[in-house]
Amino acid sequence: METERTIWTLLEEKDLPAMTEMSREPDTFRYLRKLRVMTDEEYQQFLLLKLEQIRLGTGYHWAIRLKSDGSFIGAVNLNPVWGNRGSDGDGNGGEQPRMQIGCQLKRDYWGQGFAGELMRRVLDFAIDELRLPVVYGVFQKENIASRRMLGKLGFAWLESKTEQDTDIEIHRYPA
C-alpha cells in the first residue's frame, strides 16, 4: 500500500530493530502505559505477536517508509481489540472482530501531516477493501492529539472506560 509520500509493507522481522529504536524515543508511548513500561525483551515479544497476527490474517501492521529515500518513519496498524463480544448495536453482529486503527511515527516526522495521511489510508483500507462495518479508535483520555485526529477523520465518541487503571476513550467510524 502507499500514500502520496509513503510506501507501506507488512511488518517483517527485518523491521523489528527500527521499531525497537523508535520505541525508545521520548514520548513514543507517553499514552500507552502498557508499552511504556515494557523491557526491550517484552517489547520484542509484543512485536512477534503482531507478526503472528499478520501471518494468521487477524491483524495488519505496516512499516512505513518515505517514497523519496526509503527511510523508515513509523508504523500503522489495524488490529483486533476487545475480542468478539457479539452484537451490541455496533453493526458488527459478532461476525467479525472489532478492529482499531493506530499510528506510531518517529519523532522527526511529527507535525508534518503524516499521521492524518496514514490514518486516512488505513481507514479507507478497512472500509473499502476489508468491508468492515465499523472501525474503532481507542486511546488514553489525556491524548488530545488522538482525539483531534480521529475527529478529523469522522470518528465519534462511543464510550469512556477504565482499563488497568487507565481512563480510555473509544471512538468509532462511521459515527
N, C-alpha and C positions, 0 to 999 in steps of 0.2 A: 504494500500500500504506500501511498505517498500523499503529500500536500504540496502546495506551491513551493515551499522551501525545504521540505524534508523527504527522506526515504525511510520506510519502515521495514524491518524484518522481524519475524517472530524471534523472541528471545532464545538464544542458544548458550551453551556452556561457555563459548568463547567470549560472550558478553558479560559474564559474571564479574571479572575483575573491574571493568568500567562501572558496573552497577555498585560494587562494593566501594570503589573510590568515591562515587557520588554520594553514597550513604554516609560517608564521613564528613561531608561538607557541613558547616554550621547551618543550623535551622532546617536542614533537609527533612527531618522527621519531627519538627517542632510540634506539630499537631497530630502525630501518630505515636503516642506513648509506647505502644506495644513494640514498634520497630526501633524507637529511640533507645530503649533500654537493652536491646539485643547485643550480645557479643558478636564479633565477626563470624565466629563459628555458627552461632544461632542464625545469623542473617544468611549465611551460605545455605543452611538447611531450608530456610524460608524460600530462598530463590530456587532451590531444587524442587520444592513443592510447586512453584509456578511453572517450571519446566514440565513437571508431570501433568499439570492442568492442560498445558499446550498439547502434550503427547496424547492425552485422553480426549481432547476436544471439548473440555469443560470450561476452559478459560482462555483468554487471549492476552498475551503480554508481548509488547513490541519494543525493540530497541530502536531509538530514533537517531538518525544521522542527518547532517546537513547535506543537501544536494551539491552544494558548491565545492566542498572539500572532503566529505565523508566523515567529518568529526562527530563523535558521539556526543549528543546533547541531553539525552534523558530517556525516559520510558513512559509508555502509556499502557493502560490496561482496561480490559472488560472482563470481569471475573465474577464468579458466584458470591453472593452474600446471603447470610442467614439460612442457607439450605432451602428446602422446599416446604413451605408451610401450607400449601393448599390455597383455595380461593378465599380471598377476603376483600373482594371488590376492587382488586388492582388490575383486573383484566388478565391475570395470569392463569387462574383456574387450576393451579397446581401442576400444570403440564410441563412447564419449563422452569429451570432455576431462576431465581431473581438475580439479575446481573447489575453490577455497579461499574461506573467508569472512574478512572483516576489518571493522574498525570504527575510525573516527577521530573523536574528539569535541573540540570546543573545550574548552580547559582549565576554563572556568567550569562545565562540565557533568560533569566527572569526579566520581566518588564519589557519584553520585546514583541509581545503578541503571539509567542509560540504556544502558550497554554491554550488560548482560545482556538487557534488554528488546529491544534492537535485534538482537542476535546470535540470540536465540531466534526472532525473526520471520524473519530471513534463513534460518536452518536449516529452519524449517517450510516456507518457500517452496521451498527446494532439494529437500527430501524429498517433500513433499506435492504441490506444484504442478509442479515440473520432473521429479519422479520420479528424481532422481539416486540411484544405489545407494550412493554414498559421498561424503562431503564432507570436505575437509581443512582443518586449521588449521596454518599454517606461521608460525613466529616465532623470533626470536633467543633462544637458550637462556637468556640472562640475564633475559628478560622474564617475570618470575614472575606478573605480573597476567594476561598472556595464558594462561599455563599453568593458572592457577586458574580463569579464566573458561571455558576450554574443558572443563576437568574438570567444572565445574558443569553444563555443557550435555550431558555424556555422552560427550565425546570421550575417546579413549585414545591413549597414546603409540604411535607406529608405528615411528619411527626417528629417529636423530640423524645429521646430516651437516655437512660443512663446505663452504660455497659462498662463493666470493670472499672467503676469509679470515675468514668469519663462521660461528660454530657455530650451527646452527639445529636446531630440533625440528620434527618433523612428527607431527601427531596426526590421527586420523580418527574419523568418525562414520558409521555406528554403530561402536562399539568392536569 
